[in-house]
C-alpha cells in the first residue's frame, strides 16, 4: 500500500486489505489529529479492498465526526461500492458522488 498526502487528501494506491489496514489507519488518524480540516480519502488507485479495510474507513469516519471533521471517500469503483452496500457500511461512510458524463 502506497499512501500519499496531498493537502486535505490521502491518496491510496495498491491493495487495501487486512495486511495494510494498520498503516492506513495510522495515516488517517495522524491526519485527523494533526490538522484542523476535513479529510478526503482517494481510493482511485486501490486495486482491491476487503471488508476489514472498509471497517477501518467506517471507524475513521466516526472518529472524524467526533473531532468535528468530515471524512469523504473519493474514487470508489463499482467493487468498493458493492462491498459498502453488502456490508451496510454505506450507512456510515460518505462516498463522493461522481460527476455524470454527457
TORPA-4810 file (N, C-alpha, C, O; in nm, 3 decimals):
<nodes>
NODE_1_0.085_-0.118_0.000_0.000_0.000_0.000_0.089_0.124_0.000_0.180_0.137_0.082_X
NODE_2_0.060_0.211_-0.092_0.131_0.339_-0.102_0.032_0.448_-0.060_-0.078_0.457_-0.113_X
NODE_3_0.074_0.531_0.037_-0.012_0.638_0.089_0.058_0.771_0.066_0.170_0.792_0.112_X
NODE_4_-0.011_0.861_-0.005_0.043_0.995_-0.029_-0.050_1.097_0.034_-0.172_1.082_0.030_X
NODE_5_0.009_1.202_0.091_-0.069_1.311_0.146_-0.062_1.428_0.049_0.046_1.470_0.008_X
NODE_6_-0.179_1.479_0.014_-0.188_1.592_-0.078_-0.287_1.691_-0.020_-0.405_1.689_-0.054_X
NODE_7_-0.239_1.779_0.068_-0.328_1.875_0.134_-0.428_1.806_0.223_-0.391_1.741_0.321_X
NODE_8_-0.556_1.819_0.189_-0.661_1.758_0.270_-0.698_1.619_0.220_-0.801_1.563_0.259_X
NODE_9_-0.613_1.561_0.132_-0.641_1.429_0.076_-0.535_1.328_0.115_-0.416_1.359_0.124_X
NODE_10_-0.580_1.205_0.139_-0.491_1.091_0.146_-0.519_1.009_0.022_-0.633_0.966_-0.001_X
NODE_11_-0.417_0.987_-0.058_-0.431_0.913_-0.182_-0.374_0.773_-0.160_-0.255_0.757_-0.130_X
NODE_12_-0.460_0.672_-0.174_-0.419_0.534_-0.152_-0.401_0.463_-0.285_-0.482_0.479_-0.376_X
NODE_13_-0.294_0.385_-0.296_-0.265_0.307_-0.416_-0.222_0.167_-0.376_-0.140_0.150_-0.286_X
NODE_14_-0.279_0.068_-0.443_-0.242_-0.070_-0.416_-0.356_-0.148_-0.354_-0.472_-0.109_-0.365_X
NODE_15_-0.321_-0.257_-0.288_-0.420_-0.344_-0.224_-0.450_-0.292_-0.084_-0.361_-0.279_-0.001_X
NODE_16_-0.576_-0.263_-0.060_-0.621_-0.217_0.072_-0.697_-0.332_0.134_-0.816_-0.351_0.110_X
NODE_17_-0.625_-0.408_0.215_-0.684_-0.525_0.277_-0.630_-0.539_0.419_-0.568_-0.447_0.473_X
NODE_18_-0.654_-0.652_0.479_-0.618_-0.673_0.619_-0.469_-0.648_0.644_-0.431_-0.610_0.755_X
NODE_19_-0.385_-0.670_0.544_-0.241_-0.651_0.561_-0.201_-0.503_0.569_-0.097_-0.470_0.626_X
NODE_20_-0.282_-0.415_0.511_-0.245_-0.273_0.507_-0.333_-0.184_0.594_-0.314_-0.063_0.597_X
NODE_21_-0.429_-0.243_0.663_-0.523_-0.160_0.740_-0.454_-0.082_0.851_-0.492_0.032_0.877_X
NODE_22_-0.356_-0.140_0.917_-0.289_-0.071_1.027_-0.218_0.054_0.975_-0.225_0.160_1.037_X
NODE_23_-0.151_0.041_0.862_-0.078_0.153_0.802_-0.175_0.265_0.760_-0.149_0.383_0.785_X
NODE_24_-0.285_0.228_0.697_-0.383_0.327_0.652_-0.450_0.391_0.773_-0.468_0.513_0.777_X
NODE_25_-0.487_0.310_0.871_-0.550_0.363_0.992_-0.461_0.468_1.057_-0.509_0.575_1.094_X
NODE_26_-0.333_0.438_1.072_-0.240_0.533_1.133_-0.229_0.662_1.052_-0.224_0.771_1.109_X
NODE_27_-0.226_0.651_0.920_-0.217_0.770_0.835_-0.342_0.856_0.850_-0.333_0.979_0.857_X
NODE_28_-0.458_0.793_0.856_-0.583_0.867_0.872_-0.587_0.936_1.008_-0.617_1.055_1.017_X
NODE_29_-0.556_0.863_1.113_-0.561_0.920_1.248_-0.458_1.031_1.266_-0.486_1.131_1.331_X
NODE_30_-0.339_1.014_1.209_-0.237_1.119_1.216_-0.288_1.245_1.149_-0.269_1.356_1.200_X
NODE_31_-0.353_1.229_1.035_-0.408_1.344_0.963_-0.517_1.412_1.046_-0.515_1.534_1.062_X
NODE_32_-0.609_1.334_1.099_-0.719_1.391_1.177_-0.670_1.459_1.304_-0.723_1.563_1.344_X
NODE_33_-0.569_1.402_1.369_-0.520_1.456_1.495_-0.430_1.578_1.477_-0.418_1.660_1.568_X
NODE_34_-0.365_1.591_1.361_-0.268_1.698_1.344_-0.318_1.816_1.262_-0.251_1.919_1.253_X
NODE_35_-0.435_1.803_1.201_-0.486_1.911_1.116_-0.628_1.946_1.157_-0.703_1.864_1.209_X
NODE_36_-0.661_2.069_1.131_-0.796_2.116_1.161_-0.872_2.135_1.030_-0.914_2.246_0.996_X
NODE_37_-0.889_2.025_0.957_-0.957_2.030_0.828_-1.024_1.896_0.800_-0.991_1.794_0.860_X
NODE_38_-1.117_1.900_0.707_-1.183_1.778_0.666_-1.086_1.692_0.586_-0.981_1.739_0.543_X
NODE_39_-1.121_1.566_0.568_-1.032_1.471_0.502_-1.104_1.402_0.388_-1.218_1.358_0.403_X
NODE_40_-1.036_1.392_0.275_-1.084_1.315_0.160_-0.988_1.199_0.142_-0.866_1.219_0.135_X
NODE_41_-1.041_1.079_0.134_-0.959_0.961_0.108_-0.987_0.918_-0.035_-1.098_0.877_-0.069_X
NODE_42_-0.884_0.928_-0.118_-0.896_0.898_-0.260_-0.859_0.751_-0.283_-0.745_0.710_-0.263_X
NODE_43_-0.958_0.673_-0.325_-0.939_0.529_-0.346_-0.926_0.494_-0.494_-0.934_0.377_-0.531_X
NODE_44_-0.906_0.593_-0.579_-0.899_0.569_-0.723_-0.793_0.466_-0.758_-0.815_0.383_-0.846_X
NODE_45_-0.678_0.469_-0.692_-0.568_0.378_-0.723_-0.569_0.249_-0.645_-0.471_0.174_-0.648_X
NODE_46_-0.678_0.219_-0.574_-0.685_0.096_-0.495_-0.724_-0.019_-0.588_-0.828_-0.017_-0.653_X
NODE_47_-0.637_-0.122_-0.592_-0.659_-0.238_-0.678_-0.766_-0.331_-0.623_-0.852_-0.380_-0.697_X
NODE_48_-0.758_-0.355_-0.493_-0.853_-0.446_-0.428_-0.877_-0.398_-0.285_-0.793_-0.330_-0.226_X
NODE_49_-0.992_-0.437_-0.232_-1.029_-0.394_-0.097_-1.109_-0.506_-0.033_-1.178_-0.581_-0.101_X
NODE_50_-1.101_-0.516_0.099_-1.182_-0.615_0.169_-1.265_-0.548_0.278_-1.251_-0.428_0.302_X
NODE_51_-1.349_-0.625_0.342_-1.441_-0.571_0.442_-1.365_-0.515_0.562_-1.409_-0.418_0.623_X
NODE_52_-1.252_-0.574_0.598_-1.173_-0.523_0.708_-1.128_-0.379_0.680_-1.132_-0.294_0.769_X
NODE_53_-1.086_-0.353_0.558_-1.044_-0.219_0.520_-1.161_-0.122_0.525_-1.146_-0.008_0.568_X
NODE_54_-1.277_-0.167_0.480_-1.395_-0.080_0.483_-1.435_-0.047_0.626_-1.481_0.064_0.654_X
NODE_55_-1.417_-0.141_0.715_-1.449_-0.116_0.856_-1.353_-0.011_0.914_-1.394_0.070_0.998_X
NODE_56_-1.229_-0.012_0.872_-1.133_0.090_0.915_-1.183_0.227_0.871_-1.175_0.324_0.947_X
NODE_57_-1.233_0.237_0.749_-1.285_0.364_0.699_-1.410_0.407_0.775_-1.429_0.526_0.800_X
NODE_58_-1.494_0.312_0.811_-1.615_0.345_0.887_-1.580_0.396_1.027_-1.637_0.495_1.072_X
NODE_59_-1.487_0.331_1.094_-1.445_0.374_1.227_-1.376_0.511_1.219_-1.395_0.596_1.305_X
NODE_60_-1.296_0.530_1.115_-1.229_0.659_1.096_-1.330_0.770_1.071_-1.311_0.883_1.115_X
NODE_61_-1.438_0.738_1.003_-1.544_0.836_0.980_-1.605_0.879_1.112_-1.626_0.998_1.136_X
NODE_62_-1.633_0.784_1.196_-1.690_0.818_1.328_-1.592_0.900_1.411_-1.632_0.992_1.481_X
NODE_63_-1.465_0.866_1.403_-1.364_0.943_1.477_-1.358_1.086_1.424_-1.350_1.181_1.502_X
NODE_64_-1.361_1.101_1.292_-1.357_1.234_1.232_-1.474_1.318_1.282_-1.457_1.434_1.318_X
NODE_65_-1.592_1.259_1.284_-1.711_1.331_1.330_-1.695_1.371_1.477_-1.732_1.482_1.516_X
NODE_66_-1.641_1.281_1.557_-1.624_1.312_1.699_-1.524_1.426_1.721_-1.530_1.495_1.822_X
NODE_67_-1.432_1.445_1.626_-1.334_1.553_1.633_-1.383_1.680_1.563_-1.313_1.780_1.559_X
NODE_68_-1.504_1.674_1.509_-1.560_1.790_1.441_-1.517_1.802_1.296_-1.529_1.909_1.236_X
NODE_69_-1.469_1.693_1.238_-1.425_1.691_1.099_-1.523_1.611_1.014_-1.620_1.554_1.063_X
NODE_70_-1.495_1.610_0.886_-1.577_1.539_0.790_-1.485_1.452_0.705_-1.382_1.500_0.659_X
NODE_71_-1.520_1.325_0.685_-1.439_1.234_0.605_-1.522_1.187_0.485_-1.635_1.142_0.501_X
NODE_72_-1.465_1.199_0.367_-1.533_1.162_0.243_-1.444_1.066_0.163_-1.322_1.084_0.155_X
NODE_73_-1.507_0.964_0.105_-1.436_0.872_0.017_-1.454_0.917_-0.126_-1.565_0.948_-0.169_X
NODE_74_-1.344_0.921_-0.201_-1.347_0.962_-0.341_-1.291_0.850_-0.428_-1.203_0.774_-0.385_X
NODE_75_-1.342_0.840_-0.549_-1.287_0.744_-0.645_-1.323_0.600_-0.615_-1.246_0.509_-0.647_X
NODE_76_-1.438_0.578_-0.555_-1.481_0.442_-0.523_-1.533_0.374_-0.649_-1.631_0.418_-0.709_X
NODE_77_-1.468_0.269_-0.689_-1.511_0.193_-0.805_-1.631_0.105_-0.772_-1.675_0.101_-0.657_X
NODE_78_-1.683_0.037_-0.872_-1.801_-0.048_-0.852_-1.782_-0.156_-0.745_-1.875_-0.184_-0.669_X
NODE_79_-1.664_-0.216_-0.739_-1.641_-0.322_-0.640_-1.645_-0.266_-0.497_-1.700_-0.329_-0.407_X
NODE_80_-1.587_-0.148_-0.478_-1.589_-0.086_-0.346_-1.732_-0.049_-0.307_-1.774_-0.074_-0.195_X
NODE_81_-1.804_0.009_-0.399_-1.944_0.046_-0.372_-2.028_-0.077_-0.339_-2.111_-0.074_-0.248_X
NODE_82_-2.006_-0.183_-0.413_-2.081_-0.307_-0.388_-2.054_-0.360_-0.248_-2.146_-0.399_-0.177_X
NODE_83_-1.926_-0.363_-0.208_-1.892_-0.409_-0.073_-1.950_-0.318_0.035_-1.994_-0.365_0.140_X
NODE_84_-1.950_-0.188_0.009_-2.009_-0.095_0.105_-2.157_-0.123_0.124_-2.208_-0.118_0.237_X
NODE_85_-2.226_-0.154_0.017_-2.369_-0.186_0.027_-2.392_-0.321_0.093_-2.478_-0.335_0.180_X
NODE_86_-2.315_-0.422_0.053_-2.332_-0.556_0.110_-2.303_-0.559_0.260_-2.371_-0.628_0.335_X
NODE_87_-2.203_-0.483_0.302_-2.165_-0.479_0.443_-2.250_-0.379_0.523_-2.240_-0.371_0.645_X
NODE_88_-2.332_-0.304_0.452_-2.417_-0.199_0.509_-2.336_-0.083_0.570_-2.391_-0.002_0.645_X
NODE_89_-2.210_-0.076_0.538_-2.127_0.034_0.585_-2.154_0.162_0.507_-2.107_0.269_0.544_X
NODE_90_-2.228_0.151_0.399_-2.266_0.269_0.322_-2.348_0.365_0.408_-2.355_0.485_0.379_X
NODE_91_-2.408_0.313_0.513_-2.486_0.396_0.605_-2.397_0.482_0.694_-2.442_0.581_0.753_X
NODE_92_-2.270_0.445_0.704_-2.179_0.511_0.797_-2.084_0.607_0.726_-2.057_0.716_0.776_X
NODE_93_-2.035_0.568_0.610_-1.936_0.649_0.539_-2.002_0.735_0.432_-2.111_0.704_0.384_X
NODE_94_-1.935_0.844_0.397_-1.985_0.928_0.289_-1.900_0.904_0.165_-1.778_0.915_0.169_X
NODE_95_-1.968_0.871_0.056_-1.900_0.848_-0.071_-1.931_0.966_-0.162_-2.048_1.000_-0.184_X
NODE_96_-1.827_1.026_-0.215_-1.844_1.140_-0.304_-1.913_1.094_-0.433_-1.877_0.992_-0.492_X
NODE_97_-2.011_1.170_-0.473_-2.081_1.138_-0.598_-1.991_1.175_-0.715_-1.921_1.276_-0.713_X
NODE_98_-1.994_1.090_-0.816_-1.914_1.116_-0.936_-1.996_1.201_-1.032_-2.118_1.186_-1.042_X
NODE_99_-1.929_1.289_-1.100_-1.996_1.375_-1.196_-2.048_1.291_-1.312_-1.979_1.203_-1.363_X
NODE_100_-2.169_1.319_-1.353_-2.228_1.247_-1.466_-2.162_1.292_-1.596_-2.133_1.410_-1.616_X
NODE_101_-2.139_1.197_-1.683_-2.079_1.229_-1.812_-2.188_1.241_-1.917_-2.288_1.170_-1.912_X
NODE_102_-2.169_1.332_-2.010_-2.272_1.355_-2.114_-2.243_1.274_-2.237_-2.318_1.281_-2.334_X
</nodes>
